[in-house]
Amino acid sequence: MGAMLGRRRTAPLRRFDAQVTPVLSESGDSRMSISPLFVHSWGSGPEVVLVHGVVLGGRECWRAQRPLTERWTLVAPDRPGHGKSGPARQDFETESVLVADQLLDRPVHLVGHSYGAIVAMHAAARRPENVRSLVVVEPPATAVAKGDPEIDELGARLRALTLSDEPAETVLPRLFKLIGVSQELPSPLPPTLVKGARQLMGGRPADEAEPPLERLRESSFPILVVTGAHSRPFEVIGDVIADRTGAERVTCPGAGHQVPETGAPFNTLLADFFQKAS
């Protein structure tokens, strides 16, 4: 288990960055233009699409997963408004169209973290035939456990921060404390973090998400739900999603909400799950 993480790299690391062509998506009777995704890619082997959460883009969010490039190709898009992707209002539904149409046009393993986990669930339900496996990490999908006072409070507080007109320098520390990110923020905030915080503000709040759990349950691909064992609301949300989709359920403590930053422990979970799915 996890032996591949300790090996020295014997082959050169392949890296590819690309601007993916924009698409149009139907939403009711109106058509809306969706910003294109910029995609980072490293490694070789079966593809793993990694959908990041708020604030950081695809390049920064998944740095601790680079050891997986010994056996898999990591494909990390910058969600709209992040990294090198074009500007757009944060919206899990329209972003799921981008991921499904542009990155699920061939068989891949799909991993989503935080807000990106909500995007990934919607995307997987759109193109289940090309999903080899789905890993959902710490989704703030509070609507799935509506009625629990702690979870309702989390959803309301996340909504208030999302719709806040305060400076990013004020909102970001409050967001990190609320969701369980223990990293100390530099002062002044670097432009990347300011940009990420501003992308969150004014976006579609996570409490509006109602992931297509029944469709995911009916799909043939395996699902893994991972949480960081740091917050009761996130644990309950993970339990509900796992129960309603028939997913495997694990915890990966050590980095709070930022589960990918545990490095080897999370990478081992992914490697073992991908192998079983294959």
N, C-alpha and C positions, 0 to 999 in steps of 0.2 A: 504493500500500500504506500503510494507516494514515492516509490524508489526513483522514479524518473526526475524528481525534483532535485536530487543530489548529484546528478551526473553533470560533467563538464560538457559544454557545447562543442560538438565535433563538426558541425556544418555551419556555414555562414548564415546569418539571419537575413531573411528576405523581408524587405520593407516596401510598402506600396501605399501612396497617398493618392486619392482621386476625388475629383468633384463629380458627383453623380448627377445625371441629367434630371432636371425638375419634371414633375408630373402634375397632372390635374386630378382632383378627386371629386366624386359626386357626393353631395350632402343634401338630401332632400331634393328640392327643385333647383337649387343654386349650385353653381360650380365655383370652386375657390382655388386660387393658385397657391401651391405649397412650395416653400423655400427648398432648394436642393440641399442634399446632405454632402458634407465633405467626409470622406471615409479614410481612416488610417488602417493599415494592415501590416502585420508582421508574421513571419514564420512560414511554415509549409505543412501540408497535410489537410485533413478534414477541416472545414470552416466552422468557426465559433463566432457568432455575432454578439457583441457586448454592447448593451444599451445603457448608457450612464444616467445618473440621477441629476440633481440640481447643482448649480454653481460651476463645477469643473466639466470640461469637455472630455471627449473620448480618449484623447492622448494621455491626459493627466490621470483620469479616474482609474485606469486599468494598468498602471505601471507595475504593480506587484504581481500581475498575472503573466509577465513576460517569460518566466520559466516554462510555461505551457507551450511556447512556440517550438519546443523541441519535437512536439508531436502533432500540433494543431496550428492552423492559420487563424490568428486572432484578427477579427474585423471589427473595428471600433468606430462607428459613426459619431460625428459631432451632431448632437441634436440641434434643430433650428435655433439660432440665436447664440449658440455656443461655439467655441473654437473658431474654425474656419468656415462653418456653414453660414448661409445667409440669414438675415433677420426674419423673425416671425414670432407671433404670440405663442407662448407655451400652451400646448393643448394636447393631451394624451391621445385624443381620438384622431386628430389630423396627423399627428406624428406617427401613429400606428399605421396609417396608410402609406407614409413614406417608407417605413421599415418593411412592411409587407410587400409593397410593389417593387422596391429597389434592392432589398437585401434578402428577401425570401423567395427569389425567383429560381432558387436551386436548393437542394437539401443542406441544411445547416443545423448546428446546435445553437440555441438562442438563450441568452442570459440577460436579465434586466435587474438593475439595482435602483431602489428607492422609486422616484417618479418614473424612471426608466423601466422599472418592473411592471408598472401599470401599462406603459406603452407596449412592452413586450407581450403581456397577456392579450391585449387587444389585437396586436399584430399576428400572434400565433393562431388566434381564432379565425383570422381572415384567410390565412394560407396554411392550414394544418398539414396539407400534403407534403410540404417542404420543411417541416419542423422535425428534426431527428430527436430532439429533447428540448425541454423548457426548464430553466432554472429561474426562480423568482426570489429575489433577495430584499427583505425589509421594505415591502411596498406600503406606502402610507394610504392604503385604500380603506379609509375608515368606514365607508358606507357598508362594507360587507358585514360589519359587526355593530350596526347602528342600534342604539338603545342601551349600550353599555356606557355608563356615565363617563368613565375615564377616556374611552375612545371617542365619544361625542365631543368631549372637551379638547382632545388632541386635534380632531378635525376642525373645530371652530377656531382654535388658536392658529393652526396652519393657514386656514382661510384668511384670518385677519392679517397675518404677515404677508400673504400673497397679494392681498388687495391694499396693502399699506402704501401711503405716499410719503413715508419717512425716507431719509437718506439710506442708501445701501449700507453705509458704515454702521447704522443703528440696527437695521433689520437682520443683517447676517449673524452677528453674535447671538441674537435672540433665537434665530432659527436653529443654529448649531446646538444651543442649550436644549431647545425643545425636542429635537429629534435624536439627541444623544451623540453628537460629534464633540469629542473632547479636545480637539486640536486648538492650540492657542493661535489666535489670529494676529498677524503682524499689523503694526500701525506705522504709517498709513497702509490701508489695504492696497495690494497690488492691482493693477488694471484688470487682470484676469478674473479676480474674485469680485470686483465691482461689477464687471460685465455680467458674470454669472448671477449675482444677486439681483441685478436689475432685470434679467431675463425672467427670474422667478416672479418678481413683483409685477402685477398686472396680468399675469397668466391665468390659465384656468385652474382653479383650486383642485387639489387632489380629492377632496371630499365629494366632488361631483362624479367621481369615477365609479361605475358599477361594472366591474370586470365580467366578461362573459364566461362565468365559471361552469355553467352547465355545458356549454359548447366545448370547453376545454376538457371536461370530464368525458365527453363522448368521443374525443379525438383519440387516435391510436398511439400518440407519442407519450413517453414517460415524463413526469413533472416532479421537480424537487423544489420544496419551499424551505428557504434558509433564513434564520433570524440570528441576531447577535446576542441574545440572552441578557439584554440590558434594560428592557422596558416592557412592562406588562401589556400596554396597548399593542405594541408591535408583535408580541408573542401571540396574543389573542387573534389578531388579524391573520398571522401566519397559520394558526391552528384552523381557523374558519376556512381559509382558502384551501388548505390541504384536505380538510374533511370534505368540502364540496366538490373538489376536483379529483379526489382519490390519489393525491400526490404523496410522495415520500416527504417526511418532515424531519429536519435536523436543525440544531443550533451550532453556531460557530462563534464562540465568545472571544473577547480579547480586544476588539476595536470598536465596541459600541455599534452605532448605526453603520459605520464604515467597514462592513464585513470584508470586502475585498482587500482591505489593507492589512488583514491578518497574514496575507501572503501564503506561505506553505500550507497551513491548515485548510484554508479555503480552496487553494489550488488542488489539494489532494481530494477534497470533496468533488470538485468539478471533474478531475481526471477519472476518478472511479465511476462517477455517474455517466460520463460520456462513453466509457468503455462498456458499461452494462447496456447502455442504449444502443450501441453499435452491434 
